[in-house]
Amino acid sequence: MRLAAASDRIHASGAEVMAVSVDDDIRQAGMFDRWPTPNVRYISDPGGQQILQPLGLFDPQERDGIALPGMLVIAPDGSEAYRYQGRDFADRTTDDDVYAALDALGLDAIEPPEGGPVADVPGDLRGFFRPTDFASYFRGNKFGAIAIQGRVSDPEAKALVREHRIMADVTLDAWAAVR
């Protein structure tokens, strides 16, 4: 969501945003209908076999296998210029490191690609995460992190909880920008 909201910044750096998930084309179309991100390419990788597993961004233990949150910057030669891999489904990072990696590549700006899903939107969107749920979900993440941060004393645990709270704040800011 955050990178989709900043797609102008990404394209100005010579890159594009691609969203890879285990969802099939129809489910991705339903998500796109609820979360329009017109300059983001949606890539379906059921089972994670083609993209997610080879990249190490697949959790086979969660709901028969889901994508782990991750952000990759791939250089024109195919090497990884940046990698962030989430530890679980709720783990995200801020985008500053992504922007620094993009800027370091020194690429020319590109025209925004046409994004979106490749299938028709399903008629029944029950079971799809609703935009009205987004803010309360991440506010819950934020305040849960604040509560836990006050309970732990280990510096590493405090840092991890602080990172999660900041992720929730940044995500809520991005959501406010696209609404």
SEPA-258710 format. One record per residue (C-alpha): chain; x, y, z. Coordinates in nm, 2 decimals, decimal comma. Layout:
BEGIN
<guvo><marvo>A</marvo><X>X</X><Y>Y</Y><Z>Z</Z></guvo>
...
//
This chain:
BEGIN
<guvo><marvo>A</marvo><X>0,00</X><Y>0,00</Y><Z>0,00</Z></guvo>
<guvo><marvo>A</marvo><X>0,27</X><Y>0,25</Y><Z>0,10</Z></guvo>
<guvo><marvo>A</marvo><X>0,48</X><Y>0,19</Y><Z>-0,22</Z></guvo>
<guvo><marvo>A</marvo><X>0,16</X><Y>0,20</Y><Z>-0,43</Z></guvo>
<guvo><marvo>A</marvo><X>0,08</X><Y>0,54</Y><Z>-0,28</Z></guvo>
<guvo><marvo>A</marvo><X>0,43</X><Y>0,65</Y><Z>-0,37</Z></guvo>
<guvo><marvo>A</marvo><X>0,43</X><Y>0,52</Y><Z>-0,72</Z></guvo>
<guvo><marvo>A</marvo><X>0,52</X><Y>0,86</Y><Z>-0,87</Z></guvo>
<guvo><marvo>A</marvo><X>0,84</X><Y>0,85</Y><Z>-0,65</Z></guvo>
<guvo><marvo>A</marvo><X>0,92</X><Y>0,50</Y><Z>-0,76</Z></guvo>
<guvo><marvo>A</marvo><X>0,87</X><Y>0,57</Y><Z>-1,13</Z></guvo>
<guvo><marvo>A</marvo><X>1,08</X><Y>0,89</Y><Z>-1,10</Z></guvo>
<guvo><marvo>A</marvo><X>1,36</X><Y>0,66</Y><Z>-0,98</Z></guvo>
<guvo><marvo>A</marvo><X>1,33</X><Y>0,44</Y><Z>-1,29</Z></guvo>
<guvo><marvo>A</marvo><X>1,14</X><Y>0,15</Y><Z>-1,13</Z></guvo>
<guvo><marvo>A</marvo><X>0,80</X><Y>0,00</Y><Z>-1,10</Z></guvo>
<guvo><marvo>A</marvo><X>0,60</X><Y>-0,16</Y><Z>-0,82</Z></guvo>
<guvo><marvo>A</marvo><X>0,49</X><Y>-0,52</Y><Z>-0,86</Z></guvo>
<guvo><marvo>A</marvo><X>0,27</X><Y>-0,70</Y><Z>-0,60</Z></guvo>
<guvo><marvo>A</marvo><X>0,33</X><Y>-1,08</Y><Z>-0,60</Z></guvo>
<guvo><marvo>A</marvo><X>0,09</X><Y>-1,30</Y><Z>-0,40</Z></guvo>
<guvo><marvo>A</marvo><X>-0,04</X><Y>-1,65</Y><Z>-0,38</Z></guvo>
<guvo><marvo>A</marvo><X>-0,38</X><Y>-1,53</Y><Z>-0,47</Z></guvo>
<guvo><marvo>A</marvo><X>-0,52</X><Y>-1,63</Y><Z>-0,81</Z></guvo>
<guvo><marvo>A</marvo><X>-0,61</X><Y>-1,38</Y><Z>-1,08</Z></guvo>
<guvo><marvo>A</marvo><X>-0,97</X><Y>-1,35</Y><Z>-0,97</Z></guvo>
<guvo><marvo>A</marvo><X>-0,89</X><Y>-1,28</Y><Z>-0,61</Z></guvo>
<guvo><marvo>A</marvo><X>-0,64</X><Y>-1,02</Y><Z>-0,71</Z></guvo>
<guvo><marvo>A</marvo><X>-0,90</X><Y>-0,86</Y><Z>-0,93</Z></guvo>
<guvo><marvo>A</marvo><X>-1,13</X><Y>-0,84</Y><Z>-0,63</Z></guvo>
<guvo><marvo>A</marvo><X>-0,86</X><Y>-0,68</Y><Z>-0,42</Z></guvo>
<guvo><marvo>A</marvo><X>-0,78</X><Y>-0,43</Y><Z>-0,69</Z></guvo>
<guvo><marvo>A</marvo><X>-1,15</X><Y>-0,34</Y><Z>-0,71</Z></guvo>
<guvo><marvo>A</marvo><X>-1,14</X><Y>-0,26</Y><Z>-0,34</Z></guvo>
<guvo><marvo>A</marvo><X>-0,78</X><Y>-0,12</Y><Z>-0,34</Z></guvo>
<guvo><marvo>A</marvo><X>-0,73</X><Y>0,05</Y><Z>-0,67</Z></guvo>
<guvo><marvo>A</marvo><X>-0,36</X><Y>0,09</Y><Z>-0,73</Z></guvo>
<guvo><marvo>A</marvo><X>-0,35</X><Y>0,17</Y><Z>-1,11</Z></guvo>
<guvo><marvo>A</marvo><X>0,03</X><Y>0,18</Y><Z>-1,15</Z></guvo>
<guvo><marvo>A</marvo><X>0,11</X><Y>-0,15</Y><Z>-0,97</Z></guvo>
<guvo><marvo>A</marvo><X>0,14</X><Y>-0,48</Y><Z>-1,16</Z></guvo>
<guvo><marvo>A</marvo><X>-0,03</X><Y>-0,77</Y><Z>-0,99</Z></guvo>
<guvo><marvo>A</marvo><X>0,14</X><Y>-1,11</Y><Z>-1,03</Z></guvo>
<guvo><marvo>A</marvo><X>-0,03</X><Y>-1,43</Y><Z>-0,93</Z></guvo>
<guvo><marvo>A</marvo><X>0,19</X><Y>-1,71</Y><Z>-0,79</Z></guvo>
<guvo><marvo>A</marvo><X>-0,04</X><Y>-1,98</Y><Z>-0,65</Z></guvo>
<guvo><marvo>A</marvo><X>0,17</X><Y>-2,20</Y><Z>-0,43</Z></guvo>
<guvo><marvo>A</marvo><X>0,46</X><Y>-1,96</Y><Z>-0,45</Z></guvo>
<guvo><marvo>A</marvo><X>0,65</X><Y>-2,20</Y><Z>-0,68</Z></guvo>
<guvo><marvo>A</marvo><X>0,75</X><Y>-1,96</Y><Z>-0,96</Z></guvo>
<guvo><marvo>A</marvo><X>0,85</X><Y>-1,65</Y><Z>-0,77</Z></guvo>
<guvo><marvo>A</marvo><X>0,80</X><Y>-1,65</Y><Z>-0,39</Z></guvo>
<guvo><marvo>A</marvo><X>0,96</X><Y>-1,98</Y><Z>-0,30</Z></guvo>
<guvo><marvo>A</marvo><X>1,28</X><Y>-1,92</Y><Z>-0,51</Z></guvo>
<guvo><marvo>A</marvo><X>1,31</X><Y>-1,57</Y><Z>-0,35</Z></guvo>
<guvo><marvo>A</marvo><X>1,26</X><Y>-1,71</Y><Z>0,00</Z></guvo>
<guvo><marvo>A</marvo><X>0,94</X><Y>-1,51</Y><Z>0,05</Z></guvo>
<guvo><marvo>A</marvo><X>0,70</X><Y>-1,79</Y><Z>0,12</Z></guvo>
<guvo><marvo>A</marvo><X>0,56</X><Y>-1,92</Y><Z>0,45</Z></guvo>
<guvo><marvo>A</marvo><X>0,43</X><Y>-2,27</Y><Z>0,39</Z></guvo>
<guvo><marvo>A</marvo><X>0,30</X><Y>-2,29</Y><Z>0,75</Z></guvo>
<guvo><marvo>A</marvo><X>0,05</X><Y>-2,01</Y><Z>0,73</Z></guvo>
<guvo><marvo>A</marvo><X>-0,29</X><Y>-2,10</Y><Z>0,57</Z></guvo>
<guvo><marvo>A</marvo><X>-0,14</X><Y>-2,36</Y><Z>0,33</Z></guvo>
<guvo><marvo>A</marvo><X>0,12</X><Y>-2,11</Y><Z>0,22</Z></guvo>
<guvo><marvo>A</marvo><X>0,13</X><Y>-1,74</Y><Z>0,19</Z></guvo>
<guvo><marvo>A</marvo><X>0,37</X><Y>-1,47</Y><Z>0,07</Z></guvo>
<guvo><marvo>A</marvo><X>0,59</X><Y>-1,32</Y><Z>0,34</Z></guvo>
<guvo><marvo>A</marvo><X>0,60</X><Y>-0,94</Y><Z>0,32</Z></guvo>
<guvo><marvo>A</marvo><X>0,91</X><Y>-0,84</Y><Z>0,13</Z></guvo>
<guvo><marvo>A</marvo><X>1,05</X><Y>-0,56</Y><Z>-0,07</Z></guvo>
<guvo><marvo>A</marvo><X>1,31</X><Y>-0,61</Y><Z>-0,33</Z></guvo>
<guvo><marvo>A</marvo><X>1,49</X><Y>-0,37</Y><Z>-0,56</Z></guvo>
<guvo><marvo>A</marvo><X>1,63</X><Y>-0,56</Y><Z>-0,86</Z></guvo>
<guvo><marvo>A</marvo><X>1,91</X><Y>-0,38</Y><Z>-1,05</Z></guvo>
<guvo><marvo>A</marvo><X>1,90</X><Y>-0,39</Y><Z>-1,43</Z></guvo>
<guvo><marvo>A</marvo><X>2,16</X><Y>-0,67</Y><Z>-1,43</Z></guvo>
<guvo><marvo>A</marvo><X>1,93</X><Y>-0,89</Y><Z>-1,22</Z></guvo>
<guvo><marvo>A</marvo><X>2,11</X><Y>-0,86</Y><Z>-0,89</Z></guvo>
<guvo><marvo>A</marvo><X>1,94</X><Y>-0,76</Y><Z>-0,57</Z></guvo>
<guvo><marvo>A</marvo><X>2,02</X><Y>-0,40</Y><Z>-0,48</Z></guvo>
<guvo><marvo>A</marvo><X>1,80</X><Y>-0,42</Y><Z>-0,17</Z></guvo>
<guvo><marvo>A</marvo><X>1,61</X><Y>-0,68</Y><Z>0,02</Z></guvo>
<guvo><marvo>A</marvo><X>1,37</X><Y>-0,66</Y><Z>0,31</Z></guvo>
<guvo><marvo>A</marvo><X>1,21</X><Y>-0,98</Y><Z>0,42</Z></guvo>
<guvo><marvo>A</marvo><X>0,93</X><Y>-0,97</Y><Z>0,68</Z></guvo>
<guvo><marvo>A</marvo><X>0,94</X><Y>-1,22</Y><Z>0,97</Z></guvo>
<guvo><marvo>A</marvo><X>0,56</X><Y>-1,29</Y><Z>0,95</Z></guvo>
<guvo><marvo>A</marvo><X>0,24</X><Y>-1,17</Y><Z>0,78</Z></guvo>
<guvo><marvo>A</marvo><X>0,23</X><Y>-0,84</Y><Z>0,99</Z></guvo>
<guvo><marvo>A</marvo><X>0,60</X><Y>-0,74</Y><Z>0,96</Z></guvo>
<guvo><marvo>A</marvo><X>0,67</X><Y>-0,44</Y><Z>0,74</Z></guvo>
<guvo><marvo>A</marvo><X>0,94</X><Y>-0,18</Y><Z>0,72</Z></guvo>
<guvo><marvo>A</marvo><X>0,96</X><Y>0,18</Y><Z>0,63</Z></guvo>
<guvo><marvo>A</marvo><X>1,04</X><Y>0,27</Y><Z>0,27</Z></guvo>
<guvo><marvo>A</marvo><X>1,35</X><Y>0,50</Y><Z>0,32</Z></guvo>
<guvo><marvo>A</marvo><X>1,59</X><Y>0,21</Y><Z>0,25</Z></guvo>
<guvo><marvo>A</marvo><X>1,40</X><Y>0,13</Y><Z>-0,07</Z></guvo>
<guvo><marvo>A</marvo><X>1,43</X><Y>0,48</Y><Z>-0,19</Z></guvo>
<guvo><marvo>A</marvo><X>1,80</X><Y>0,50</Y><Z>-0,11</Z></guvo>
<guvo><marvo>A</marvo><X>1,86</X><Y>0,17</Y><Z>-0,30</Z></guvo>
<guvo><marvo>A</marvo><X>1,67</X><Y>0,31</Y><Z>-0,60</Z></guvo>
<guvo><marvo>A</marvo><X>1,85</X><Y>0,64</Y><Z>-0,60</Z></guvo>
<guvo><marvo>A</marvo><X>2,19</X><Y>0,46</Y><Z>-0,58</Z></guvo>
<guvo><marvo>A</marvo><X>2,11</X><Y>0,28</Y><Z>-0,91</Z></guvo>
<guvo><marvo>A</marvo><X>2,09</X><Y>0,62</Y><Z>-1,09</Z></guvo>
<guvo><marvo>A</marvo><X>1,82</X><Y>0,51</Y><Z>-1,34</Z></guvo>
<guvo><marvo>A</marvo><X>1,62</X><Y>0,74</Y><Z>-1,56</Z></guvo>
<guvo><marvo>A</marvo><X>1,26</X><Y>0,80</Y><Z>-1,48</Z></guvo>
<guvo><marvo>A</marvo><X>1,00</X><Y>0,58</Y><Z>-1,65</Z></guvo>
<guvo><marvo>A</marvo><X>0,65</X><Y>0,64</Y><Z>-1,76</Z></guvo>
<guvo><marvo>A</marvo><X>0,41</X><Y>0,47</Y><Z>-1,51</Z></guvo>
<guvo><marvo>A</marvo><X>0,32</X><Y>0,13</Y><Z>-1,64</Z></guvo>
<guvo><marvo>A</marvo><X>-0,04</X><Y>0,02</Y><Z>-1,67</Z></guvo>
<guvo><marvo>A</marvo><X>-0,10</X><Y>-0,19</Y><Z>-1,37</Z></guvo>
<guvo><marvo>A</marvo><X>-0,39</X><Y>-0,38</Y><Z>-1,21</Z></guvo>
<guvo><marvo>A</marvo><X>-0,52</X><Y>-0,73</Y><Z>-1,23</Z></guvo>
<guvo><marvo>A</marvo><X>-0,55</X><Y>-0,95</Y><Z>-1,54</Z></guvo>
<guvo><marvo>A</marvo><X>-0,89</X><Y>-1,10</Y><Z>-1,46</Z></guvo>
<guvo><marvo>A</marvo><X>-1,24</X><Y>-0,96</Y><Z>-1,44</Z></guvo>
<guvo><marvo>A</marvo><X>-1,36</X><Y>-0,85</Y><Z>-1,10</Z></guvo>
<guvo><marvo>A</marvo><X>-1,57</X><Y>-1,11</Y><Z>-0,92</Z></guvo>
<guvo><marvo>A</marvo><X>-1,93</X><Y>-1,03</Y><Z>-0,85</Z></guvo>
<guvo><marvo>A</marvo><X>-1,91</X><Y>-1,14</Y><Z>-0,48</Z></guvo>
<guvo><marvo>A</marvo><X>-1,64</X><Y>-0,96</Y><Z>-0,28</Z></guvo>
<guvo><marvo>A</marvo><X>-1,73</X><Y>-1,12</Y><Z>0,05</Z></guvo>
<guvo><marvo>A</marvo><X>-1,41</X><Y>-1,24</Y><Z>0,22</Z></guvo>
<guvo><marvo>A</marvo><X>-1,20</X><Y>-0,97</Y><Z>0,06</Z></guvo>
<guvo><marvo>A</marvo><X>-1,03</X><Y>-0,73</Y><Z>0,31</Z></guvo>
<guvo><marvo>A</marvo><X>-1,25</X><Y>-0,41</Y><Z>0,30</Z></guvo>
<guvo><marvo>A</marvo><X>-1,09</X><Y>-0,07</Y><Z>0,28</Z></guvo>
<guvo><marvo>A</marvo><X>-1,31</X><Y>0,04</Y><Z>0,58</Z></guvo>
<guvo><marvo>A</marvo><X>-1,12</X><Y>-0,23</Y><Z>0,79</Z></guvo>
<guvo><marvo>A</marvo><X>-0,78</X><Y>-0,11</Y><Z>0,70</Z></guvo>
<guvo><marvo>A</marvo><X>-0,73</X><Y>0,18</Y><Z>0,94</Z></guvo>
<guvo><marvo>A</marvo><X>-0,87</X><Y>0,00</Y><Z>1,24</Z></guvo>
<guvo><marvo>A</marvo><X>-0,65</X><Y>-0,30</Y><Z>1,16</Z></guvo>
<guvo><marvo>A</marvo><X>-0,33</X><Y>-0,09</Y><Z>1,16</Z></guvo>
<guvo><marvo>A</marvo><X>-0,45</X><Y>0,12</Y><Z>1,46</Z></guvo>
<guvo><marvo>A</marvo><X>-0,49</X><Y>-0,20</Y><Z>1,65</Z></guvo>
<guvo><marvo>A</marvo><X>-0,14</X><Y>-0,30</Y><Z>1,55</Z></guvo>
<guvo><marvo>A</marvo><X>-0,01</X><Y>0,03</Y><Z>1,66</Z></guvo>
<guvo><marvo>A</marvo><X>-0,18</X><Y>0,03</Y><Z>2,00</Z></guvo>
<guvo><marvo>A</marvo><X>-0,10</X><Y>-0,33</Y><Z>2,07</Z></guvo>
<guvo><marvo>A</marvo><X>0,27</X><Y>-0,25</Y><Z>2,00</Z></guvo>
<guvo><marvo>A</marvo><X>0,25</X><Y>0,04</Y><Z>2,24</Z></guvo>
<guvo><marvo>A</marvo><X>0,10</X><Y>-0,18</Y><Z>2,51</Z></guvo>
<guvo><marvo>A</marvo><X>0,36</X><Y>-0,45</Y><Z>2,46</Z></guvo>
<guvo><marvo>A</marvo><X>0,65</X><Y>-0,21</Y><Z>2,45</Z></guvo>
<guvo><marvo>A</marvo><X>0,56</X><Y>-0,10</Y><Z>2,81</Z></guvo>
<guvo><marvo>A</marvo><X>0,56</X><Y>-0,46</Y><Z>2,93</Z></guvo>
<guvo><marvo>A</marvo><X>0,90</X><Y>-0,58</Y><Z>2,80</Z></guvo>
<guvo><marvo>A</marvo><X>1,23</X><Y>-0,48</Y><Z>2,94</Z></guvo>
<guvo><marvo>A</marvo><X>1,47</X><Y>-0,65</Y><Z>2,70</Z></guvo>
<guvo><marvo>A</marvo><X>1,63</X><Y>-0,38</Y><Z>2,47</Z></guvo>
<guvo><marvo>A</marvo><X>1,60</X><Y>-0,61</Y><Z>2,16</Z></guvo>
<guvo><marvo>A</marvo><X>1,23</X><Y>-0,68</Y><Z>2,23</Z></guvo>
<guvo><marvo>A</marvo><X>1,17</X><Y>-0,30</Y><Z>2,29</Z></guvo>
<guvo><marvo>A</marvo><X>1,34</X><Y>-0,22</Y><Z>1,95</Z></guvo>
<guvo><marvo>A</marvo><X>1,13</X><Y>-0,48</Y><Z>1,77</Z></guvo>
<guvo><marvo>A</marvo><X>0,81</X><Y>-0,35</Y><Z>1,92</Z></guvo>
<guvo><marvo>A</marvo><X>0,91</X><Y>0,01</Y><Z>1,84</Z></guvo>
<guvo><marvo>A</marvo><X>0,98</X><Y>-0,10</Y><Z>1,48</Z></guvo>
<guvo><marvo>A</marvo><X>0,63</X><Y>-0,25</Y><Z>1,46</Z></guvo>
<guvo><marvo>A</marvo><X>0,47</X><Y>0,07</Y><Z>1,59</Z></guvo>
<guvo><marvo>A</marvo><X>0,65</X><Y>0,28</Y><Z>1,34</Z></guvo>
<guvo><marvo>A</marvo><X>0,55</X><Y>0,05</Y><Z>1,06</Z></guvo>
<guvo><marvo>A</marvo><X>0,18</X><Y>0,09</Y><Z>1,17</Z></guvo>
<guvo><marvo>A</marvo><X>0,22</X><Y>0,47</Y><Z>1,18</Z></guvo>
<guvo><marvo>A</marvo><X>0,38</X><Y>0,49</Y><Z>0,83</Z></guvo>
<guvo><marvo>A</marvo><X>0,12</X><Y>0,26</Y><Z>0,69</Z></guvo>
<guvo><marvo>A</marvo><X>-0,16</X><Y>0,46</Y><Z>0,83</Z></guvo>
<guvo><marvo>A</marvo><X>0,00</X><Y>0,78</Y><Z>0,69</Z></guvo>
<guvo><marvo>A</marvo><X>0,01</X><Y>0,61</Y><Z>0,34</Z></guvo>
<guvo><marvo>A</marvo><X>-0,35</X><Y>0,50</Y><Z>0,37</Z></guvo>
<guvo><marvo>A</marvo><X>-0,46</X><Y>0,86</Y><Z>0,46</Z></guvo>
<guvo><marvo>A</marvo><X>-0,27</X><Y>0,98</Y><Z>0,15</Z></guvo>
<guvo><marvo>A</marvo><X>-0,46</X><Y>0,75</Y><Z>-0,09</Z></guvo>
<guvo><marvo>A</marvo><X>-0,80</X><Y>0,79</Y><Z>0,05</Z></guvo>
//
